[in-house]
Amino acid sequence: MTTRRNLLAGAALTPLLPLVARAAVADAAPFTASKLVYITPLKSNGEESRCKAEVWFGWHEGSCYVVTQADAWRAQAVRQGLTRARLWVGEFGIWTDSDDAFRTAPEHMATASLVTDADLHGAVLEAMGPKYTEEGWGTWGNRFRTGLADGDRVMLRYRLDALQSTQTVVR
């Protein structure tokens, strides 16, 4: 039912739509510019896991995708229901050697899930290939494809929280 109140509320929010759209697009910028994403799952109490990693990733249809060993801690966390994760986007080398420099990068909260759709696997790997040609995609791309097909590897999707700020959060 359309009421005067609904019309006024809609009219009041209409000027904000371009800002909302820009904020959603702005979140993608660090993901399209970087070759690495740093990931840590969050424990059930909201604290970061001790496990972190810098990994290659694919950006596809507004989500970050990672291919990892099926028994890796990232995959185990998702299987155990620990689907909340914190991601930093940038290139700071191996996380243990970075002296936490990755924490100065844009930070995103995300929800992780396992991806089993073979067509989506293919689309994400196609998106990843051009980004990593100099880093050995010819070898690793084949390993990812074979591993996903035989179950040695899994693909994880990290869906970013909507309209989240990419400002650095000091912990």
N, C-alpha and C positions, 0 to 999 in steps of 0.2 A: 504494500500500500504506500503510495507516494503522499507524503505529508509536507507541510510547509517547513517543518523542522528538518526533514531529510534533504529537501531542496537547498535550504540555507547551509546545512553542513557540507553538502557536496560542493556548493559554490565557494565556500570558504576554503576547502582543501584543493580545489582545482589549480590554483597558482603554484602549489607545491609539487605537482606531478613532474615537471621538468627536473627539479632538484632530485627527486627520488630516482628518476631514470638515470641521471648522471652519476649518482652515488653507486647504483648497481653496476654500471659500466666501469666506473673507476676501480672497483675491486678487481677486475680482470687484468688491469695494466701490469701489476708486478708479475703476474703469472705468465703473461705473454713475453715479458722481457728477460726473465731469468731461466737458467738451466737447472737450478736446484731449489728444492723445497725442504725445509727442516721440519720434522714431525715429531710430536710426542703425544701418546694417548693420555687421557686424563683418567685418574683412578675414580672409583665410585664416590669418593669424598671431594672430588674436584681438583685435587692436587695433581701436578704433573708426575708422570711416570719417570723413573730414572732413565728409561730407555728413550733415546732420541736418535735421529739419523738424518743425514743429508742424502736425498735421493733424487734420481731423475723422475720426471713426472710428465704427464700429458694434461693439457688443458682442453676440455671438450665440452661444449654446450653448458658452460657455466660451472663446471665442477673440475676438481683436481683429481687425477687418476694416477695410481702408483701400481707397478707390478713388483711383487716381492715373492720370496720363497713361501711356500704354503705353511711351513712351520715357523716362520719369522714371528717375532713378538708383535709386530703390527697386525698380522693376520690373527694371531692368537687372541689379542685384545678384543678385536671385533667379534670373534666367535664367543668370547666370554661375556659379551654384552657391554664391553667398555667402548662404546661407539663415539664418545666425545673426544675431540683431539684439538690440539693447538698447532698451527702451522705458521712458519715464518718463511718469507720468500726472499731469496737473495743468494749471493754466492760468497761464502766465507770459508770454504774448504771443509775439511773433516771437522765435525762438530766438537769432538773432544780436544782438538787443537785450536779451536777458534776463540778460546777464552770468552765464551758466551757472546761473541760479536754478532751472531745470528739474531740475538734478541733486539738488536737495533733495527732490524728489517721490519717491513710491514707484517703485522701479526693478524692472523685470522682464526676464529673459532669455527669448527666444522663438525659435521656428523659423518662418521665412516660407515660404509657398508660393503659387503662382498659383491662383486659383479660376476655373474655367471653367463651372461648373454654373449655368445660367440661373435655376433655381429658387432656388438659394442666393443668387444675386445679389439676386433679388426679396425674399427674406426679410430679408437684411441691410439693404437699402435701406428696407424697411418699419420696421425697428428704428431706423434712423438718423433718419428723418423727424421724429418728434415732438421729438427732442432739438434740432433745428436750425431750427425754424419761424421764430424771431426773426432768425436769421442769413441767411435767404433760401433756405430749403430748396425753396420753390416753383420757383426758378430752378435751383439746383444739383442738386436731386434729378433733375430732367428731364435735365440735362446728364450726370449720372452714368449714368442709364438708357440714354440715347442712345449715349453713349461706350462703354459696356460692350457694347451690341448691335452697334455698327459697328467695334469694335476699336480706337478711339482711346484708350480707357481700359481698365485692367485692375483686377481686385480682388485684393488680397493678404490672405492670412490669416496672422496671427501667433498661433501656438499657444504659450501660455505654458509654460515648464518647470514640471513638477509640483512642488507644495509648496515653491515658492521663496519665500524671505523677501522682503518688500517694504521691508526696512530700507535706508536710504540707504547707498550705498557711495561712499566718498571716493576719487577718483582723482587 
